[in-house]
Every structure is written in C-alpha cells, then in structure tokens.
Amino acid sequence: MSRVENQYAEAQQYLAGGVSSSTRVNQAIGRPLFFDRAAGCRVWDLDGREYIDLCCSHGATLIGHGDERVRAAVEEALERGAACSYENELHTNLARLLCETVPCLELVRFTGSGTEATLHCIRLARASTGRRKLLKFEGNFHGYHDQVMYSSLDEEGASLPAGEFRQLSAGMPPGLDDHLIEVPYNDVAALEQVFAERGHEIAAAICEAVYYNAGCVQPRQEWITALRQLTAQHGAILIFDEVLSAFRMAPGGAQQHLGVTPDLCTIGKAVGGGYPLSVFGGRREIMERLMPQGDSQHSGTYNGHPSAVAAATAAISIYRETDFYAHVNQVGKRLFDGLNQQFQRHGVDAHVQGLGARFGVYFGIGEEVRDYRTALRHDREKMLRFIASSISEGVYFHDYGGVACHHGFCRATEIADVDEALERLDRAIGKM
Ligand SMILES: Cc1ncc(COP(=O)(O)O)c(C=O)c1O
C-alpha cells in the first residue's frame, strides 16, 4: 500500500469519513489526497508524487503556497505572541486596507469562515429591515448553515412546486425554508416578477456576483444592474457573496469588475492568503446595527486571529501590486485557450469558461453556461474521468460532489508551468 492509502486507512479510524471537511474527499478518485508539502503552484503527496495545483486550496491560495511575504507577516505576529481574542493595531490596519480596496466596504468585521460571514450578513439584513424573507438564486452556494442549505429544484434539476424546498443536509429543523424565495440566476423577468409580487417582504437578496460555484458563470450586465436597482427600489439589502470571487479578477472583486456596488458583501478564501480568515462588511449604517453599538450579535473567540490578520494584510498588499492581474490574465488566457484547443484536437465535447484566476470545465454542454440548470446538464461522469486522469498525470483538480466544479491557479504559476500542465493534460485527455 502507498503512504497515501495507508494514511487514509488510518484517518478513517479517527476522523469521520477520514477527513476534516466532507468535501475534501475527491469523488473522482474516491478518497482525499494526502499532501506532504507545497510550494508555489505545486504540491507533493505523501508518496512524493508532484502535482501542478489547479485547485489551489479551493481558491484560498491565490498567491501560491508558502509565499515568503505572507509567511514573514505571520512569523512576525507569532514572534509577538499572537495574543488572540484581543484587539491590536493589525485589525485596524487590515480593516482600513479592505475599505480602501473593496468598493462597498465602509465598515468590516472578521470571521473564521465564509459560512459565518454569510450567516451574519443575513442576520444583519433582517435586523436592519425588520423583514425576514431571503431571496436567493438557483444553485448559488452560500456555505453550510441552516438558513441557506436549500434548493427549489429536485435532484434531477426539475422545479419543485412553488414555495417548496429540498433540504441539502439532514438534521435541519423544518420551517426555515418559509423564509426563503428562490429564482433562477441571470433571469431578469423572474427578478422583476418576484420584486413586483413580494418586494415588500424581502429583507435581502444574496447572490454569487460571479457564480464560480458552478464553474464560472458570469452574470449578465442587465441582470446584475436590475438586481441592484430592484433591491434599492424595494428597500431590500443586496448582499454579494464574494467568498470565492473576492480578489479573483480585480483587487475589489466582482463588484469592482462589474461596476455594481452591493450594500453588504462577504469576502473569504483568498483574503487570508492561505490562513483562516473571512470578512463581512458594507454600508456604515447597516454595520452599525452590530453589537455593542446596535442590537445584532456577531462575536467569536477566534475572530481576527493575529496570524490570519497579518497574513491577510500581506496578501491584500500583493493583490494591489500593479502587475498582479496582468499576470493572472496572461496565465489564464494561455491555460483556457490551451485546454479548449486540446479538447478540440482530441474530439472531446468540452469547453472552459474562466474569469481571472478561476474557471470551470463543462463536458457535453456545447454552449456558454449562464445559469444553474444549464450547468446541471454537464456530463458529470466524463468530468470525473477527466479529473482522475489529470491527477494520474500530475495535475491536481478537485471534485466537490455537486455541479460542474470550479478550478483555479495561483499567481505563482508562470507561463512555463502552464505549458507543463498542458503537456500533462494532453496525455490525460488522450487517456480519458
Ligand atoms: C460563495 C461561497 N460562499 C460561502 C462559502 C463558504 O465558505 P467556507 O467554506 O469558508 O465556510 C463558500 C465556500 O466555498 C463559497 O464559495
């Protein structure tokens, strides 16, 4: 048995499912991969096999693994004792940097995970509007808490009867879906209808401003503009869930890229430069509803741990460097074009959709994916074969078990790395 297989066998004795997080089991290979070390755009498993990383910690390592500048910032925080659960000047510095970088941010708070960030935005929106309905969009992912783990579609992707929802996890109490309304993504008519009929009940609309959780689905400009106008017109709060999209294509995230400013947003993954930090924030008068000034609770022992705050400050300074996105776009173009050409050459019906440093690969769809229902038509079995074949050729992709997955690269990826990845992927596609 290999060390990876041994490790999985041992992990299963002590960790539920052999993992610390359910989606870390890569469905394409039927187990997690156990990594030994990582540097830049590469990772090595316990058997010493090297992979070019096109998962990049599910989006958290946008700079690259083990970046020296991030590491130096963390080491300095550790050197000073990393006293947690107390405020220090690092928190204010990071908050200032975030407010200067992301358009909607006037005040922020720190959390440990993206899940907590969406939960607190939703609570805050309900507190500040006195309404309870949450409008969400088909397939968009907002974390693992009980307010959002619902779908208005059945397992085959057909609509459930109006007002009915399917729970996406066992163990959720009945009734929470009473507070939800769900409509398709990118559908202006559906949006206008729901606001015309129920606008007065809606506390908040939450969306993935770039819908990366189904690969890479970009919003139509007229849809995102209508969403901004209708929420404002009906007194509902617009929340952009930028846990995954933040810093991906611009320092100010999807809101900067699209030119649409929400009232609140969440920021996760890349913000911590590979360390556990998420953020929520937005308009001053909404954020001032938080205790102790206001009456909406947000607190947590490990919120804003000094090591993660130091890492995030270093990471954001790197995202703000002038050549960061020029490099990302150059690498992205080479990778996305290269993969599309390979699929064509091998006669595989697949295409790539990408924006900034993240992308989706869609098998068997043959048209641009603009919504969840179209994404659901992808050939999952083929995608799993592609991922398994890529892993065996030394390129790491992750499957999360749901719709078409998101993949990505980091800033440490150079053109030579892309070319090497493409050579490996050419073999992988050939063997699929
Ligand atoms: C858009 C979006 N929101 C929320 C979350 C939840 O974040 P976390 O896994 O940090 O709890 C994710 C995670 O993938 C996400 O992509």
The ligand as a Gaussian input file, in Angstrom:
#p B3LYP/6-31G(d) Opt

LIG

0 1
 C      -19.648000      31.670000      -2.499000
 C      -19.335000      30.941000      -1.231000
 N      -19.956000      31.297000      -0.085000
 C      -19.695000      30.690000       1.080000
 C      -18.786000      29.671000       1.170000
 C      -18.499000      29.018000       2.485000
 O      -17.211000      29.364000       2.892000
 P      -16.411000      28.470000       3.959000
 O      -16.122000      27.175000       3.291000
 O      -15.194000      29.271000       4.262000
 O      -17.312000      28.321000       5.132000
 C      -18.113000      29.257000       0.009000
 C      -17.146000      28.142000       0.069000
 O      -16.790000      27.535000      -0.909000
 C      -18.384000      29.910000      -1.217000
 O      -17.771000      29.552000      -2.353000

